[in-house]
Each structure stands twice: as C-alpha cells, then as structure tokens.
Amino acid sequence: MSLGNGPLDQKQLGEAHLSDRSLLDPPPPGLRARFKPGFDRRALLTIDTEEEFDWSKPFTPSGHKVDHLMRIGKFQEFCEGMGVVPVYLVDWPVVSSDLAKEVFPPLVANGRAEIGVQLHPWVNPPQRETVNARNSYAGNLPPDLEREKFDNLVDAIEQNLGVSPLIYRAGRYGVGSETAAILKGRGIAIDTSVRPHHDYSDDGGPDFTRHPDYPYWTDEQRNLLEIPLTTCYWGMLRKQGAMLQPLIRKFPGLGGALAKTGMLERIPLTPEGTTSEEAIRCIDIALDDGFELLVISLHSPSLVPGHTPYVRCEDDLDALYGWMRAVYGYFSLRGVKPTSVGEIMHQVEV
C-alpha cells in the first residue's frame, strides 16, 4: 500500500483498519511527515465549498441554496493572479447543483483548481439519523452510516465533476474513530480535518488541543497524510497555550484579557475573524518553528455578503480580498510559495 494508489481491496482494508490510529488522537513524534529537498516552505489554500445557511439556527436537512457559486469565477481569477491553485472542498448541496457542474469541471480540467470532499452529514444522503448538533459531526454517526454518506458524496463528485478527489475535510472538523479507515477504503490520500488548539467537545465534537500543527501520517504504513489547518499561539505564554486552554474555556473573559495584553493569542490562518496583522504574526511563528506547509481556510458562502458572520456587507468582502493580498504578499517576502494537493503528494517523503 502507498499514498494515492487508489481504493484498497478488502484484504488491504482489513490490514489498514487494524493499524489505523484514530484521527481523534494526536500522533507519536515519529509519524511527522517530511518533504523532499526543494519543497521548502509552501501554503495550501482550501475553501469549504458548501450550501448557504444561517449559522445561528438549528441544522436543517433541505432547502439550502448555493447561488454564491456564481462568484467563484471572480474569486478564481483573483487566485490565479497570485499564482494560487485553490482546493474546493465540496459537499452534497454543491456537487448536486447545476451550478457546480458548470463552474468546476473547466477549472479542474486545465489544472487551475482542485476538488476535494467535505461531508456535511445533515444534508447528505442517506438521512437516517436525527438532525441535531451532535450528529452534525459525521464521526459521531454509526460507522456504516458515515461510510455510506461519504461514498454517496464521492460518487457524486466523480460523476458530476469528473474527478476522483484525493483530499477530505469533515464538516465542522467532525472526524471520528473510523474516519481514517473510511477515507483509505476509498483511496483518499490526504485528510485536512484537524484544527489544532481547538476543542469542540462541549458541542459533541472532537478535541484537537493536543494535536500538532505540522503534517503527519495517520498510520505506520503511511497511507493517509494529515495536513492540519494552521493555527498558532502567539505571545509571551504561547508555549503554555495548550495547558491554558482549559482555563480559557472555563473563563471566557480570560482569553480576551490575555490577547489584549499580548500574553497569549490563538490565531487561525483564515480571513474569517482573523486580521491580516494577526495572520502575519501567525505566519512568522509557524515559519520560525520550522513548518514547511501552511494551510489557509475559508468558507465559500463568504464570497457573497450576508451568508456568514464574517462577511455581512460589501466592505467586509473587500476586506477579505484585502486580507488575501496582504497575506500572499507577505508569503512572497518570506519565501513561501503556493502549492497544490498534486504537488504535496509528489513531494512528501513516503
């Protein structure tokens, strides 16, 4: 078995399952991924490409629109102007829409973009579970149901967009104990669901506070590569960030006070809720710590005002594009080049 060789047969799948480490657990140090000489420092842009819904309301299984996909063309041109190949992680309402069939195949056909998988279980068939907050994390579902939803989604991507995806992100970062085996059983080479320094357990989700920021293998056979979303601790207490997180969660005002005084700040590398100045501090920390691969993330509905808490008006949208210009401009100054899933697969040392 090796990275990116396609779906495993039943014997291989059984062997992989026995050797799987759960994506819920941090890896031992020996599984840190390394890249070939010349890879240097790179940045991957990922877009959670999903339906439009009100984030403040309960989850609903139907009635969602994807009209914002009409703005993908503008965003794509912007990315291409910076030499960036974005990775669109599409979910069921997107891939089953006529807009997706029109927008994405031409981009993928000539290498201008890549397609990955994002599973939102509450809108993905079959819908046999109760729709609620806990079940919005796919890893909480019975493994057979998680697998069936995932297979249906990948089938739709292959049929409607003409591509076999190689990268996955669980919606709401909701991986479970069987997710790694499910991904490998379908030939997925890379997972990017882990969000280090974040804990979603109060809502029934995973706890990533002990997971590293750097890419790592999820098993000794090196069949599935984990590329975490980049999140950095900044400030005088950054080395104690993981230890302080339980206190910050228990006393919500503490995190704001620590950030305001420059003692400790958690900075995700995203234009959604993070300023460009904060992002640059995160980049500096990550590069100083020797990271070879940084991951930027955002949600596709943010490309149209009114669909996410981060972009409520046209000024917010201008600020999002301004953030991208500033961050990629700083990448250029620090010698960080854009990368793609295809390049990562060729440059990671197996």
C-alpha positions as CSV (number, residue, x, y, z in Angstrom):
1,M,0.0,0.0,0.0
2,S,1.2,3.5,-0.7
3,L,0.0,7.1,-0.8
4,G,-2.5,7.8,-3.6
5,N,-2.7,4.3,-5.1
6,G,-6.5,4.3,-5.2
7,P,-9.1,2.3,-3.2
8,L,-7.8,-0.6,-1.1
9,D,-9.1,-4.1,-1.7
10,Q,-10.8,-6.0,1.1
11,K,-7.7,-7.6,2.4
12,Q,-5.8,-4.4,2.4
13,L,-8.7,-2.6,4.0
14,G,-8.7,-5.1,6.9
15,E,-5.0,-4.6,7.4
16,A,-5.3,-0.9,7.3
17,H,-8.1,-0.9,9.8
18,L,-6.0,-3.0,12.3
19,S,-3.2,-0.4,12.0
20,D,-5.3,2.7,12.0
21,R,-4.8,5.4,14.5
22,S,-7.9,7.4,15.1
23,L,-7.9,10.9,13.8
24,L,-9.1,11.9,17.2
25,D,-5.8,11.0,18.7
26,P,-2.5,13.0,18.3
27,P,0.3,11.1,16.6
28,P,3.5,10.0,18.1
29,P,6.5,12.2,17.1
30,G,7.9,9.5,14.7
31,L,5.0,10.0,12.3
32,R,5.8,13.6,11.4
33,A,5.7,14.0,7.6
34,R,8.8,15.3,5.8
35,F,9.1,16.7,2.3
36,K,11.7,16.2,-0.4
37,P,14.6,18.7,-0.8
38,G,13.4,21.8,-2.7
39,F,9.9,21.8,-1.4
40,D,11.0,24.5,1.1
41,R,8.0,26.4,2.5
42,R,4.6,26.2,0.9
43,A,1.0,27.4,1.5
44,L,-2.2,25.5,0.5
45,L,-5.5,27.4,0.1
46,T,-8.6,25.4,1.0
47,I,-12.2,26.5,0.6
48,D,-15.1,24.8,2.4
49,T,-17.4,24.9,-0.6
50,E,-20.9,24.4,0.9
51,E,-24.5,25.5,1.0
52,E,-25.8,28.8,2.3
53,F,-27.4,28.5,5.8
54,D,-27.9,30.6,8.9
55,W,-25.1,29.6,11.3
56,S,-27.1,30.8,14.3
57,K,-30.1,28.5,13.7
58,P,-30.5,24.7,14.1
59,F,-29.4,22.4,11.3
60,T,-31.9,21.6,8.6
61,P,-31.6,18.8,6.0
62,S,-33.1,20.6,3.0
63,G,-34.0,23.9,1.3
64,H,-30.5,25.3,1.0
65,K,-29.2,27.4,-1.9
66,V,-25.8,27.6,-3.5
67,D,-26.3,30.8,-5.5
68,H,-23.0,32.2,-4.3
69,L,-21.2,29.7,-6.6
70,M,-21.7,32.4,-9.3
71,R,-19.0,34.3,-7.5
72,I,-16.5,31.5,-7.8
73,G,-15.3,32.8,-11.2
74,K,-14.3,36.2,-9.7
75,F,-12.5,34.5,-6.8
76,Q,-10.8,32.1,-9.1
77,E,-9.4,34.9,-11.3
78,F,-8.1,36.6,-8.1
79,C,-6.4,33.4,-7.1
80,E,-4.8,32.8,-10.5
81,G,-3.5,36.4,-10.4
82,M,-1.4,35.4,-7.4
83,G,-0.4,32.0,-8.8
84,V,-2.6,30.1,-6.4
85,V,-4.4,26.8,-7.2
86,P,-7.3,26.7,-4.7
87,V,-8.8,23.4,-3.4
88,Y,-12.6,23.5,-3.4
89,L,-13.8,21.0,-0.7
90,V,-17.3,20.4,-2.0
91,D,-20.3,19.0,-0.1
92,W,-23.6,17.4,-1.2
93,P,-25.8,20.5,-2.0
94,V,-22.9,21.9,-4.0
95,V,-21.9,18.9,-6.1
96,S,-25.6,18.0,-6.8
97,S,-26.3,21.5,-8.2
98,D,-26.3,22.5,-11.8
99,L,-24.1,25.5,-11.0
100,A,-21.3,23.2,-9.7
101,K,-21.4,21.1,-12.9
102,E,-21.0,24.4,-14.9
103,V,-18.3,26.1,-12.7
104,F,-15.8,23.5,-11.6
105,P,-15.0,21.0,-14.4
106,P,-13.3,23.6,-16.6
107,L,-11.2,24.8,-13.7
108,V,-10.1,21.2,-12.9
109,A,-9.5,20.2,-16.5
110,N,-6.7,22.6,-17.0
111,G,-5.2,22.5,-13.5
112,R,-6.4,25.9,-12.3
113,A,-8.2,24.4,-9.3
114,E,-8.5,21.1,-7.4
115,I,-11.6,19.4,-5.9
116,G,-11.8,17.7,-2.5
117,V,-14.5,16.3,-0.3
118,Q,-16.4,18.0,2.6
119,L,-19.1,16.0,4.4
120,H,-22.0,17.8,5.9
121,P,-24.0,14.8,7.2
122,W,-27.2,16.7,7.9
123,V,-27.7,17.5,4.1
124,N,-26.0,14.3,2.7
125,P,-28.0,11.2,1.8
126,P,-28.9,8.8,3.3
127,Q,-30.5,10.8,6.1
128,R,-31.4,8.2,8.6
129,E,-30.1,10.0,11.7
130,T,-31.8,12.6,13.9
131,V,-30.6,16.0,12.7
132,N,-29.0,17.8,15.7
133,A,-25.8,19.4,16.8
134,R,-24.1,16.1,17.9
135,N,-24.9,14.3,14.6
136,S,-23.6,17.3,12.6
137,Y,-20.2,15.8,13.4
138,A,-20.1,12.9,10.9
139,G,-17.7,11.0,13.2
140,N,-20.4,10.6,15.8
141,L,-22.6,8.7,13.4
142,P,-22.6,4.9,13.3
143,P,-19.6,4.0,11.1
144,D,-21.7,2.3,8.4
145,L,-23.8,5.4,8.0
146,E,-20.8,7.7,8.0
147,R,-19.3,5.5,5.3
148,E,-22.5,5.4,3.2
149,K,-22.8,9.1,3.3
150,F,-19.2,9.5,2.3
151,D,-19.4,7.0,-0.5
152,N,-22.5,8.8,-1.9
153,L,-20.7,12.1,-1.9
154,V,-17.6,10.8,-3.5
155,D,-19.7,9.0,-6.2
156,A,-21.5,12.3,-6.9
157,I,-18.2,14.2,-7.2
158,E,-16.8,11.6,-9.7
159,Q,-20.0,11.5,-11.7
160,N,-20.9,15.2,-11.8
161,L,-17.4,16.9,-11.7
162,G,-15.4,14.2,-13.5
163,V,-12.7,14.0,-10.8
164,S,-11.6,11.4,-8.2
165,P,-10.9,13.6,-5.1
166,L,-7.8,12.9,-3.0
167,I,-8.3,15.2,-0.1
168,Y,-11.0,15.3,2.6
169,R,-12.3,17.7,5.3
170,A,-15.1,16.7,7.7
171,G,-17.7,19.4,8.0
172,R,-17.3,21.1,11.4
173,Y,-14.0,19.1,11.6
174,G,-16.1,16.2,12.8
175,V,-13.8,13.2,12.4
176,G,-14.5,10.0,14.4
177,S,-12.8,6.8,15.4
178,E,-13.5,5.1,12.0
179,T,-13.0,8.1,9.6
180,A,-9.4,7.2,8.7
181,A,-10.4,3.7,7.6
182,I,-13.3,5.1,5.6
183,L,-11.0,7.5,3.8
184,K,-8.4,4.9,3.0
185,G,-11.0,2.5,1.8
186,R,-12.0,5.0,-0.9
187,G,-8.4,6.0,-1.9
188,I,-8.3,9.4,-0.2
189,A,-4.7,10.3,0.3
190,I,-5.0,13.4,2.5
191,D,-7.2,14.4,5.4
192,T,-7.3,18.1,6.4
193,S,-10.0,17.9,9.2
194,V,-7.8,18.5,12.2
195,R,-7.9,22.0,13.7
196,P,-5.1,22.2,16.3
197,H,-5.6,24.1,19.5
198,H,-9.4,23.9,19.2
199,D,-11.8,21.9,21.3
200,Y,-15.4,21.2,20.1
201,S,-16.2,18.6,22.8
202,D,-18.8,20.9,24.5
203,D,-20.9,20.6,21.4
204,G,-20.2,16.9,21.0
205,G,-17.3,17.3,18.6
206,P,-13.6,16.4,18.7
207,D,-10.9,17.9,20.9
208,F,-7.8,18.9,18.9
209,T,-6.0,20.7,21.7
210,R,-3.2,18.1,21.8
211,H,-2.7,17.7,18.0
212,P,0.3,19.2,16.3
213,D,0.3,21.9,13.6
214,Y,2.7,20.1,11.3
215,P,1.7,17.4,8.7
216,Y,1.9,13.9,9.9
217,W,1.0,10.3,8.9
218,T,-2.0,8.7,10.5
219,D,-0.6,5.2,10.4
220,E,2.8,3.5,10.3
221,Q,2.1,2.3,6.7
222,R,1.9,6.0,5.6
223,N,-1.3,5.6,3.6
224,L,-3.1,8.7,4.9
225,L,-1.5,12.1,5.4
226,E,-2.9,14.6,7.8
227,I,-2.5,18.2,6.9
228,P,-3.9,20.3,9.8
229,L,-5.4,23.7,9.4
230,T,-2.7,26.2,10.5
231,T,-3.4,27.7,13.9
232,C,-0.7,29.4,16.0
233,Y,-0.3,30.5,19.6
234,W,1.3,34.0,19.8
235,G,2.5,35.9,22.8
236,M,4.7,35.5,25.9
237,L,2.8,32.5,27.0
238,R,2.5,30.7,23.7
239,K,4.5,27.7,24.8
240,Q,1.9,27.2,27.6
241,G,-1.1,27.8,25.2
242,A,-2.3,24.1,25.2
243,M,-2.0,24.0,29.0
244,L,-4.0,27.2,29.4
245,Q,-6.8,26.3,27.0
246,P,-9.0,24.5,29.7
247,L,-8.9,27.6,31.9
248,I,-9.7,29.9,28.9
249,R,-12.7,27.7,28.0
250,K,-13.9,27.8,31.6
251,F,-13.5,31.5,32.0
252,P,-14.4,33.1,28.6
253,G,-13.1,36.6,29.6
254,L,-9.6,35.2,30.3
255,G,-8.8,34.6,26.6
256,G,-9.7,38.2,25.7
257,A,-7.7,39.6,28.5
258,L,-4.6,37.5,27.6
259,A,-4.9,38.5,23.9
260,K,-5.3,42.2,24.8
261,T,-2.2,42.3,27.0
262,G,-0.2,40.4,24.4
263,M,0.3,37.4,26.7
264,L,-1.4,34.8,24.6
265,E,-3.5,34.8,21.4
266,R,-4.8,31.9,19.3
267,I,-4.6,32.8,15.7
268,P,-6.1,30.6,12.9
269,L,-4.8,31.3,9.4
270,T,-8.1,32.4,7.8
271,P,-9.5,35.7,6.6
272,E,-12.7,34.9,8.6
273,G,-12.3,36.5,12.0
274,T,-8.5,37.0,11.8
275,T,-7.0,40.3,10.7
276,S,-4.1,40.4,8.3
277,E,-1.8,41.7,11.0
278,E,-2.7,38.7,13.2
279,A,-2.2,36.3,10.3
280,I,1.3,37.7,9.7
281,R,2.2,37.1,13.3
282,C,0.9,33.5,12.9
283,I,3.0,33.1,9.7
284,D,6.1,34.3,11.5
285,I,5.6,31.9,14.4
286,A,4.9,29.0,12.1
287,L,8.0,29.6,9.9
288,D,10.2,30.3,13.0
289,D,9.0,26.9,14.3
290,G,10.2,25.2,11.1
291,F,6.8,24.5,9.5
292,E,7.1,23.5,5.8
293,L,3.4,23.6,4.9
294,L,0.8,26.2,6.0
295,V,-3.0,25.8,5.3
296,I,-5.4,28.7,4.8
297,S,-9.1,28.1,5.0
298,L,-12.3,29.9,4.3
299,H,-16.0,29.2,3.5
300,S,-17.3,29.7,0.0
301,P,-20.5,31.5,1.2
302,S,-18.2,34.3,2.5
303,L,-17.7,35.3,-1.2
304,V,-21.2,36.9,-1.1
305,P,-22.2,39.3,1.7
306,G,-24.9,38.0,4.1
307,H,-24.2,34.3,4.3
308,T,-21.6,34.0,7.0
309,P,-20.9,36.0,10.2
310,Y,-17.6,37.2,8.7
311,V,-18.9,38.9,5.6
312,R,-22.1,40.9,6.2
313,C,-21.6,43.7,3.7
314,E,-19.5,44.6,0.6
315,D,-16.9,46.3,2.9
316,D,-16.4,43.0,4.6
317,L,-15.9,41.3,1.3
318,D,-13.4,43.9,0.2
319,A,-11.6,43.3,3.5
320,L,-11.5,39.5,2.8
321,Y,-9.8,40.2,-0.6
322,G,-7.5,42.7,1.1
323,W,-6.5,40.1,3.6
324,M,-5.6,37.7,0.8
325,R,-3.5,40.3,-0.9
326,A,-1.7,41.1,2.3
327,V,-1.1,37.5,3.3
328,Y,0.1,36.3,0.0
329,G,2.3,39.4,-0.4
330,Y,3.9,38.5,3.0
331,F,4.3,34.9,1.8
332,S,6.3,36.2,-1.1
333,L,8.5,38.3,1.2
334,R,9.1,35.2,3.4
335,G,9.8,32.9,0.5
336,V,6.6,30.9,0.9
337,K,5.2,29.6,-2.4
338,P,1.7,28.4,-3.2
339,T,1.3,24.7,-3.5
340,S,-1.4,22.1,-4.5
341,V,-2.6,18.7,-3.5
342,G,-0.9,17.2,-6.5
343,E,2.4,18.8,-5.6
344,I,2.2,17.7,-2.0
345,M,1.6,14.1,-3.0
346,H,4.7,14.2,-5.2
347,Q,6.9,16.0,-2.7
348,V,6.0,14.2,0.6
349,E,8.6,11.6,1.6
350,V,6.9,8.2,1.9
